[in-house]
Amino acid sequence: MTTQTKKIFAIIPSAGLGSRFDSKLPKQYFKIDEESIIEKTLKRFLALENIQKIIVPINSEDKKFAEFDILKNDRIEVIEGGKTRAESVLKGLESIGSNSIVIVHDAVRPFITVDMVIELINEFNSEKEDALIYGIPIYEALKKIDLETLSVKKSVDRNNFYLAQTPQICLTDFLRDSIESCLKDGFVPGDESEAVERAGGKVRFLPGDRANIKITVADDISAEKIGNGFDSHRFKKGDGLMIGGYKVPSHFSFDAHSDGDIVIHAIIDSMLGSMGMGDIGVHFPNTDEWKDVSGRTLYKLTSEMIKEKGYSIKQVDIIVILEEPKLTPHREKIISSLKDITGLSEANIGLKAKTSEKMGFIGNNEGAACLVVTKLDK
């Protein structure tokens, strides 16, 4: 363990626009548990009082970052980033004096722990190494491929390779010289350790953590939410029952303020409930505005509310409870309607019909009910 006497700074490059991330919003601003990725990352470094300043290079067209309250912390300095990560880090180094220590960390690695940063600082010995970084072994089989055909050219011994992570720690002067040398030669390093290595410096690994992932594509932060929904209505004389957006032929209709579609209404309830947003009655009360409105319309409005939270429906499991009419002859048409309304594939729509064994108002064929479990994903 080393007692550091030099001043310590951090650079969190955040000038990327996340072209591989399936969102119009740069990935560093996507939310995990109601907090943006970059806020989560910055809070890890703000927790360490021995870090003098945290420099955040951002894109010149970025207007989003200015909205965050975390910028009120005077230890955060925002600068204009470069076209590449290396250029952004170099600009960050210009804000740091010589003879200091700098930690560079990806803005989109929000699961780094404070203890990992402390360990990196304590283990760094500038007399023995020029860069200290985290890394993890490769467990999967490693192949060298032809990029055009994706055919395997050669199997590679994975035991000779590690995956580099951040944070990475260096002396400011050595890192500055290393990056400048790379850019002068027209070489863009993938990370700071590559620049140090290319300049002839010594790089050492610390065992990393697989939880410290770099969020690159949307699947990296898949976050599920599960919701339950319920709806029931009595029958009245009519010309059919709206179930899942399909009108099942019957001598009855649902006695309801809207179209009474118990399946769609239960799905809406489950979606809202999973997000802690109340139920269908909160958003679509029994007022003139929603009189006779279709379940399809209510679902569309609910889906838009869910998407504003960064979520979308991924799976639904439905139980319809009624005596008559039997739903089996209409099952395919109901599922087809649900596919059209929700955008889900048939494989992600579960539909079951049950009776109440002649018990209660459903057993007396006075009405029907529906239970739903819905899965939402980021």
CORVENPE-V63019 format. One record per residue. RES is the residue in one letter. D_CENTER is the distance of its C-alpha to the mean C-alpha in Angstrom with 1 decimal. Layout:
res={RES	RES}
d_center={D_CENTER	D_CENTER}
This chain:
res={M	T	T	Q	T	K	K	I	F	A	I	I	P	S	A	G	L	G	S	R	F	D	S	K	L	P	K	Q	Y	F	K	I	D	E	E	S	I	I	E	K	T	L	K	R	F	L	A	L	E	N	I	Q	K	I	I	V	P	I	N	S	E	D	K	K	F	A	E	F	D	I	L	K	N	D	R	I	E	V	I	E	G	G	K	T	R	A	E	S	V	L	K	G	L	E	S	I	G	S	N	S	I	V	I	V	H	D	A	V	R	P	F	I	T	V	D	M	V	I	E	L	I	N	E	F	N	S	E	K	E	D	A	L	I	Y	G	I	P	I	Y	E	A	L	K	K	I	D	L	E	T	L	S	V	K	K	S	V	D	R	N	N	F	Y	L	A	Q	T	P	Q	I	C	L	T	D	F	L	R	D	S	I	E	S	C	L	K	D	G	F	V	P	G	D	E	S	E	A	V	E	R	A	G	G	K	V	R	F	L	P	G	D	R	A	N	I	K	I	T	V	A	D	D	I	S	A	E	K	I	G	N	G	F	D	S	H	R	F	K	K	G	D	G	L	M	I	G	G	Y	K	V	P	S	H	F	S	F	D	A	H	S	D	G	D	I	V	I	H	A	I	I	D	S	M	L	G	S	M	G	M	G	D	I	G	V	H	F	P	N	T	D	E	W	K	D	V	S	G	R	T	L	Y	K	L	T	S	E	M	I	K	E	K	G	Y	S	I	K	Q	V	D	I	I	V	I	L	E	E	P	K	L	T	P	H	R	E	K	I	I	S	S	L	K	D	I	T	G	L	S	E	A	N	I	G	L	K	A	K	T	S	E	K	M	G	F	I	G	N	N	E	G	A	A	C	L	V	V	T	K	L	D	K}
d_center={36.2	36.9	37.6	36.3	38.7	37.0	34.7	31.0	28.4	24.7	23.2	19.5	19.3	16.9	18.8	16.7	15.4	12.8	14.9	13.2	9.8	10.0	10.0	13.1	11.5	11.5	8.3	9.9	9.9	6.4	6.4	5.9	9.1	10.5	10.6	9.5	8.7	12.3	13.8	12.8	14.2	17.3	18.1	18.7	21.3	22.8	23.6	26.1	29.2	30.8	28.3	30.4	27.9	24.3	24.4	21.4	22.3	20.5	21.2	24.4	22.9	20.0	20.8	17.5	17.9	21.3	19.9	18.6	21.1	20.4	22.6	25.5	25.7	28.5	27.3	24.6	26.1	24.4	26.0	25.7	24.1	25.6	24.9	23.8	22.2	25.8	27.2	24.7	25.5	29.2	29.0	27.5	30.4	32.8	31.9	32.8	36.4	38.0	38.4	35.1	32.1	28.7	25.3	22.8	19.1	16.0	14.1	10.8	12.0	11.2	12.5	16.0	18.6	21.5	23.9	22.7	23.5	26.8	27.7	27.1	29.4	32.0	32.2	32.6	36.2	37.0	40.4	39.1	36.0	34.6	30.9	29.2	25.7	23.4	23.2	22.7	24.9	24.2	24.6	24.3	27.3	27.4	28.9	30.3	30.0	31.5	28.8	30.7	31.4	28.7	31.7	32.1	34.6	34.6	33.1	32.4	32.9	29.5	31.3	32.1	28.6	25.8	22.2	22.2	19.5	19.6	21.0	24.3	27.5	30.7	33.7	33.1	36.3	35.7	32.2	33.4	36.3	34.2	31.7	34.6	36.5	33.7	33.2	37.0	37.2	34.6	32.2	28.5	27.3	23.9	23.7	26.2	27.8	28.7	30.5	32.3	33.2	34.6	36.7	38.2	36.4	35.7	32.1	31.5	28.6	27.5	25.8	22.0	19.3	17.1	14.4	14.5	12.2	11.7	8.3	10.0	8.7	5.8	7.1	6.6	3.5	5.0	6.2	9.6	12.1	15.7	18.5	22.2	24.4	28.2	30.8	34.5	37.4	41.1	42.9	45.4	47.7	45.9	45.0	41.8	38.7	35.3	32.9	29.5	30.7	33.8	37.3	38.9	42.7	44.4	47.2	44.7	41.9	39.5	41.0	38.1	37.4	35.1	35.3	34.6	32.1	31.3	28.6	26.6	27.2	26.0	22.8	22.3	23.2	20.7	17.7	18.9	19.7	16.3	15.0	18.2	19.6	23.0	24.6	26.1	29.2	27.5	26.1	28.9	32.0	35.5	36.6	38.3	35.1	33.6	37.0	36.9	33.4	31.9	29.0	27.5	27.5	26.0	23.2	22.4	22.4	20.2	17.6	17.6	17.1	14.1	12.5	13.3	11.0	8.0	9.0	11.6	14.2	14.2	17.4	20.4	23.5	26.5	29.9	32.7	35.8	39.0	42.5	43.4	42.7	41.3	37.9	38.3	40.2	37.4	34.4	33.6	34.0	31.7	28.9	29.5	29.2	26.0	24.5	25.7	24.3	20.8	20.2	19.7	21.8	24.7	23.3	20.6	23.3	25.5	28.7	31.6	34.7	36.7	39.9	40.9	44.1	46.2	45.1	44.4	44.0	41.9	44.5	47.1	45.2	44.8	41.1	37.8	34.4	30.9	28.3	24.7	21.6	18.4	14.9	11.9	8.5	5.2}
